[in-house]
Structures are given as C-alpha cells and as structure tokens.
Amino acid sequence: MAAFSNPPLSSPSSPSPSPSSVSHPLLRSSSDRAADSSSLLASPPIVDPHPSPPQSIDPGEEHVEIANSLQESESYEGLPSPAALRSILDSAAAATSLPSPPPVLAVPSSSPPRVVTYDDDDDAVPLSLLHLSFNQDHGCFTAGTNRGFRIYNCDPFREIFRRDFDGGGIGVVEMLFRCNILALVGGGPNPCFPPNKVMIWDDHQSQCIGELSFRSEVLSVRLRRDRIVVVLDQNIFVYNFTDLKLVHQIETVPNPKGLCAVSQHQGSLVLVCPGGQKGQVRIEQYGARQTKFIMAHDSRIACLALSQDGRLIATASSKGTLIRIFSSVDGELLQEVRRGADRAEIYSLAFCSDMHWLAVSSDKGTVHVFSLKINLGLTVNDKPRPAPVPNASISNSHLSFIKGVLPKYFHSEWSVAQFHLQENSQYVTAFGHQKNTVVILGIDGSFFRCQFDPVTGGEMMQLECFNFLNPESL
C-alpha cells in the first residue's frame, strides 16, 4: 500500500527515539553509497526450513504493553459493549462484501482527545499535512494533519469526514477498508497521542478502544481484518485483531521509512518487509509457515509493494533506476523494468487489481505506468511465471550484433505511460477503480486522476485535479 508520512516528533512524555527512527522517511541516507547492480540476480531465495511458528512469543524490549482488558461479559461506562462493536464492524464490512474482523474492546490508558472544529483558514493553527495513504482497495485515502485526520473518497472525489483534535497532530492514519475502525499514531510538533503508541480508534464512538505501546516511535501501521502490523525502525510486531495478542516479532535492518506490506485476500496472509541485511527482502508466508529471503538489490531497499493476493512483490533500491518484480511463492525474479538512467528516490509502487500494470512515483516529478508481462495462471494458487516473449529468437538475432556495445538501459523495459508533475515534490499513486486510471496524491494537497492508453501509451490524460485541503476547489 502506497503511503508516506512525516515522522512524528517526540512529546516530552514520550521516550526519546533513536536517531535513525527520527530521520525523515523520504530522505535518502547519505551513508548508503552502494550502486545498485543492473544484472539479474541468480542467487536463489533462502528458505528457513524451521521458521518460528506464529504463536505467542516473548515480545522483547520494544513491546511494552497492550491495553485490552474488557471481556465479553463486561461493560464499562463510555465504551461500546462487545455486541455493539461487533454490530458496527459487521455493518461496515457488509459494504465491502468481506468478512468483518472480530471485536477489539479495550480500556485505553491515555486520556481521550477532545474533538474540536477548525476553520480551514484558521491562521492560529495553519494546516499542514503529515501523512497520506490509500486504504486497502484504493477506494479511499487518509490525510493526517497537525490538527487531526481526514478521510476522502477517490471516485467520485469528495471528503467523507474529518476529525480535528484540540491542538493535536496525527502522523499515521491507517484505515480498515471502509469501516469505522482506524489506527492512529500521533505526529507533528504537538502530537495528539504519544508517537510510540498505536491507538485503535472507533470513529462511531469518537474515542480510542485500545492501544499498543512501545519504547520507540511507530513509523507505520498495516491493517488486515484479522491482523494489526506495527513497524518500528528495526522491529515489526504482528498482533491478532481479535484480542490484540502478539503472535509474531520480526527483526529488520534499520527501516526509517517503515516499509512493510501485507496481503489482503481472506485466508492468504503474506507479509513482506526488509530483511536482516542491506538489499534483502523478507517474505513471511504464514499459511505455508515459511520464511524466505531474497537478495533483491545491492543497495538498501527504498520502496516495496505487494499485490492484493500476496503473489507479486515489487521492489526498488535507493538508486531508483530499476524496479524488480518477484514471485512471493518461490522468490523468482519475474521481470525488471527501468524508471530511468539517473538516480531517483522512489516514493511509491502500486499494483493494479488485475496485476497487469505497475505504477511508480519518484522525486523526478513523473509517475510511470509499466506493463507486467507475467503469467499469473487461473487461480490465486497458481505460481506466477514470466510470460513468454513472442518472437524472442528473431528479436535476439536482430540485436545480437550490438550486444555488449550499447549500455544495458537500451535493452531495458521502459514505461508505457507517464504523467509529469512538479519535480522534487512528494507524490504517492494507486490505480483507480475506473479502467486504465491512476490516482495521484501530493503532500501539497493535490489530487489528480489520470487515464492512460494501454496501446499507444505516452503522456496520460488528466481527468481531474483538486486541492483537497482547499474547500473552494471541491
């Protein structure tokens, strides 16, 4: 899922995070000077034959507490009953035709924030964006601000609702499809919540119903209907949504961007994150109880994405010239595409729902759409394979006389369509629900919907453009 966040600043009451965890997640590390190899990687993935089962484990030093003490037979004043919360989730999930998560009832230890209303032109508290991300099906997106958070619908574009807190910023907002349950993390110069806590927010009740606490700041959160995944700088924690029980802990290389992706199909839980060394990707196949490692790049992983069904992984390194697509089943490199020849910072990677296209945004101000030449099979159980190249022998014979003479980027697969934006600005992208459309969000509050021609390609056609922070543009 595409997202970016400005890192939350520590409040006086929160523990001081390590220097690596307060680095801006969109800035390239100056210590990483390794160039990305442009050759295909022949090393097979490493499979752990005895992976740790996803059972209850020692949470380690980072994990502090889980506030979740309400039982099915208990009730507390000011909190919804278990039956009421289940009804909320069931009603919300019915709109997406997917099973609802079980209720998560808790007694948060933090004082509830006071919901207020700000005018958009309020000079006393000028509005600034701290976070942008799409929900799991790319039908909505969230904006965390120094005042609270807002939820928008992508098609048709409109603001669904907003919650402003009394002087409190939200640095991470993660939706659970379209239901009332969200995960919030404080951020900005005056965080609404401590940046080292994940607050489970029920917007139907306008209050927190649970919290997860850590000893360092939370960089990102991923939600499924059965799991909550919390990403710190060098640790990832996986919890049951049922009871907030910790079921898995993962150690990673320093991960200041909070990179992590999880599949969303029911019954197929796949988690992808940076591995234990630079350039390595870790794949957790919970159904098969397997852990795999892929050496995806020579330099550090700068961005990654996972298809909805968890079968395809896209990765980019800090060099930002090549994007590689792997099979999560066996770690095979399926395709390699080239964004450009010069170095770039990749902000987002996104698969379309049918996995025929991949969208990429970078600091060069261009959104690229690549065609995926991958044989996916007929069912989600089929293993993806590289699609056969028509007339490969003829093509190779025509180019054989210049092999080894021209730079390799002349032989690379380039994007089919492009859309040009302001350079050095930050954008994230996803595919729209209308065919051959792309939605682009900017940290400046810009919203673009574009359409590309899958045959002729070239520059995309702009269909809509708004500034979602300015009500006059809506």
N, C-alpha and C positions, 0 to 999 in steps of 0.2 A: 504494500500500500504506500502510495506516494505521500510524503509529508516532510515538512521541515519546521523547526522550532528555534526561536532564540532561547538560549539556555536561561533558566530561572536564576535569579540572584538569591543568595542565601539571606534569610532573615536572621535577626540577632539571636532568635531562639533555636535556630536550626544548626546542626553541626556543620563545621567548615568542610566543604568538599575538597578533594584533591585537585591540584592544578589542572590535571588532564580532564577532569569532569566539568570544568567551567569553561573550557575552550569553546569558542563559537563553532557549532557543528557544521557550518558551511565554509569554514576557512581551511585551506589546505595546510597540513602540517609541514613546517619548514624543515623538520628533521628527516622527512621522507624524500630522499633524492634518487631512489632506485627507479630506473626506467622500466616500463612495462615491456615484456617480451612480446613481439608480434607473431611469434611462431606458435603453432598449435601445441598444446601440452599433451605429451604421450603418457605421462605417469598416470596409472590407474588410481581411482579413489581408494582411500584406506578405509576398510570396514572393520569396526570394532566387533569381534566375534562374541564378546561378553559385555554388552552395554549394560550400564546401570539401569535397572527397570524403573519406570516412572512411579515409584512408590514413595511413601513419606520418608524423607531423609533429613539429616542434620542440616538445618538451614544455614549454618556458618555465621560469620561475624556480621555480614552485611544486613541480614534479615533480623529485625528487632521484634516486631510484634504484629499480631493480626487482631484487630478489634472486631470480633464476630461472636458475640456471646448469646444472642437471642435464639431460643429453641422453638420448636414448632408449637409447643403448648404454652409458651409465654407471650406476654404482651407488655409493651412499655408505652407510657404516655408520649405522644408526639411522633411515634413511629408507626408505620403501617403494619398490620398483622401479616403473618406469613400468607394467609389466604388472600388478603388484599393485594400484596405484592405479586403473588402468582397470577392473579387476575389481570394486573397491569401488564405484566410481561406477556401473558397469553394473548391479550388483545392487541398489543403492539406487534407481536410476532405473526399474528394472523395476516397482517397486511403484506408480509413478505413470503407467505406460504412456506415458512421454515419452522422447525420446532423451536419452542421458546426455551430459554435457559431456566434452570430451577431457581427458586427464590434465594436471594442473598440478603439476609437480615442481620443487622449488626448494630452495636451501640458505639458510635464513633466517640473517640476521646477528645476531639477538637470541638471548640465552640462553633456552632453553625454560623456561616456568614450571613450578613444582613443584605437582602436583595433590595436594590435601590434602582432608580431610573435616572439616567443621564441624558441630557440633550446632546445631539451629535456635534453641535457647535460649541459645546461647553469648553471655554478657554481655561477654566480652572484645572481640568483634567483632560489635556489633549489626548485624543485617541491614538494608540499605536498598536500594531499587530505584533504578537509574539509567536504565533503558531498558526499553521494552515495544514489541513489534511483532509483527504476524502474518506468517506465511510467504506465499508467492505464491498459494496456493489457499485461504488462510484456514483450513486444517485444523489448524494448529499455531500456537503463539505462543512467543516467546522473551522471557526476562526477564534483563536484565543487572543484576548487583548489585555491591556493593562487595567481594564475595567471589569472584565468577566469573560463571557464567551457568547458566540452567536452561531446559529445553525442555518444553513442555506440549502435550498433545493436547486439542483442543477438544471432540470428540464421539466417544466419551464423554470427559468431562473427567478427565484424570489427568496426573500428572507422568511424563514419559518418562525423562528423566535429568537430572543436574546435574553441573557441573564446578566445584569450588571450588579456587581457586589460593591459594598461600601469601601472604596479605596483599595480593592484587591485585584491583582493580576492573575491570569491563568496562562501558564506556559505550555501545557499539554492538554488537549481535549480529544478524547477518543470515543467515537460513537459505537454503539452495538446495533448495527444495521439501522433501523428507523425507530427503535423503541425508546422508552424514557430513561433508560439506564446509560450513563456515561462514566468514563474515568477521567478525573481531573487532577492536575498537578499545578501547584502554584508557580508563578513566574513573574518576571519583571522586577522593577525596583521596589515594589511593595506587594509581595506575593499574598494572594488571598489565603493560601494554605502553605505550610512548610514545603519547600522544594524536595524534601526527602520523603514525602508521603504521597501515596496514591489514594485519592478519595473516590469512593463509589457513590455517584450522585444519582438520586432518583428525582427527575425533574417534575414528575407528577406530584411529589410531595415537597419539592423545592428544598431538599435537605440531603445530607450525606447519610447513607445507610451502612457504611462500612469503610474501613481504611486499612492500608498496608504501610508499614513504617520501615525505614531503612536508615543506615548510618551514613549514606552518601546520597547525593541528589539523583532523582529519577530523570532519565534522559528521554525515554519513550515508553509507551504502553501499547500493547496489541490485545484486542478482544476477539474471542470466539464465543459461541453460545454455550460452550462448556469449559472454557479456559480464560484466565487472565494472565498475560505475559508482561512482566515488568523488566525493563532494560536499564541497567546501571552501566558505569564506564567499563567494568571488567567482569560483570556478572549478569546473568539472566535468570529470573525466577519464574516458574510456571505454577499456577495455582488452579485448583478446581473452582469453578464458578458456584458450585453447589454449597460449599461450606468454607471457601477461602483457605482450603488446606494446601500447603506447599507439597507439590508432588515431584518437582524436578528442579535442580540447580545446575547451571552451566557456567563455566569459566571461559572467558574470551580474551583476546588481545585487547589493549586499550581501544575503546569503541566510542569516541566522543560524539559521534552522530547518533548513537543509539540505534544502530542498524539491526533490524530483525524483521522477519516476515513469517506469517503463519497462513496455512491453507484455510479455506472457509467451507469446503464441502463437508456435509454431515458424514461422520464415520471415517474421515480421512484426515488425520492430524499430522501435518508435516510442518516442522519449524526449521528455518534457515537463518543463520547468523554468521558473523566472523568466527574463524576457528582459533586455534591456540598459537598461530604464528602468522606473520605478515603475508597477505595474499591468499590465505586459506579460507575456505568456506566450510562451515559445519552444517550437516543435514541430519536432523532428528526425524526418523520415520517411526512414530510411536506405534502405529498399527503393526508393523513388522518387527518392532523392538530392535531397531538397528540404528547405529550411528555411523555416518560416513563423513570423510573429509576429502575435499577437492582442492588441489593447488590451482586456483583459478587464474591468478596473476602473480607477477614477480613483485609488484609493489602493493601497498595496502589497499584493501577493499574500500572504495569510496561510496558505492551505492549498490543495492541489490533489490531484487523483486522476485516474487513468487506468483505463479499463476493461481487462479481460484481453486483449481483441483489439486494443486501441490505438485504437479508433474514437471513443470518447467521452472528453471531458475535463470534469471538474467543478472549479470554482474558487470561492474565497471571498476577500474582501478583509479588511483589518484592521478595517473597520466591522462585518462579521459578520452583516449583516442579510439579504443576498441571496446565493444560490448560483446560479451560471450554468453551464449545460451546453453545450459546444461540440462541433462535429464536428472531429476532428483532420485530416480529409481536406481540407476547404476553409476551416476556421475559422468556419463559420456558427454563429451563436447559435441553438441549438435550443430551449432552454427556460430559464426563470428562475423560481426558487422562493424563498419567503421564510421564513427561520427565525424571525424576529420583528421587532419595531419598534425595539427598543433595541439598543445596541451590545453585541457579544459577541466573545469570542476563540474562533475555530473550531479545535478540536483535531484532528478527523479527518473525512474524507469517504471513503465507500466505496460502490462499485457492487456490486450482486448479480451473480451469474454470468450470468443471462439479460438483465441490463441493463434490467430493468423497475422497479427500485427503487434509491433512493439513501439512505444513512444518514449522518447528520450529528451530531457531538457537539460541545459547546461548554462554556464555563465557567459557563453558566447551570444546569448540572446536568440538562439534558434531552437525550435522544437522540431525534432526529426521523427519521421514515421518509417519504420523498416518492415519489410515483408519477411515473415518467418517461413522458411522452407523446411518444414518439419512434418513428418508423417506421425500423426497422433493416434492412429488406429480408430476403432469404432467406439470403444468404451474407455472409461477412466482407468480401467485395469490394464489397458494396453500400454506397452512401454514405448515412449516416443523414440523415433529414429530420424536421422537426416533424410530428407526427401531426395529421391534420385534426381540428378541433374540431366535434363534432356540433351541429347547430342553431346554428351560430355567428351567423347573421344574426338569428335570433329572440332569442338571448341579448343580442346587441349592441343590438337595438332596445329591449328592455326596460330596459337600463341607460343608454341614450343620454341620457336626460333628467338623469341625475346625474353625467355625465362632467364633470370639471373642478371638481366641487363637493366630493366626498369625497377624502380623502387616497389616494394611489395604493395603499397597502398593503391597502385594502379590495378592490382588484381583483387582488391577488397570489394566487399558488397557494401554499396552506399545506400543512403536512404531513398525511399520512393517519393516522399513528400516532405515539405519543410514549411515552417511559419516563422517569420522574423519578428523579434521583439526588441526591447531596449537591452543593449549589451550591459553586462556586469550587474544586472538586476537578478532577483531570485524568483524562479517560477517552478511550479510543480504541475504535472499534467496527468490526465487519465482519459480513457476513451469514453465518449458519451453513449447514451442509450440509443440514439439515432444512428443509423448505419453510416460508417465512414466519417464519424465526427470525433473531434478531440476537444476536451475542456482544459483550459489553461488558467491557473491561478497565480497571481503575483503578490509578493509581500507588500507592494504598494497599494493593494486593494483592488487590483484589476482582475476582471473576469472576461475571458474570451471563449467563444465557441466557434470552432473552425471545421470546415469539411474538406476532405482530400479526395482526389480522384484516384482510385486504386489501379487504373490502367495507365493513364498518362502521367500521373504524379505531378511533380513540380510544386509551385507555391500554393499553399492551402487558401481556400476562400474563407474570409471572415464573415460569420453569420451574425454574431452578437458581440457587443463589447459594453461592459458596465464597470463602474467603480462601486463595489458593494459596500464600501464604507461611507459613501455619499448617498443619502436617500434621494436626492434630487435626480440622480442618474437612473433610478429604478423605474 
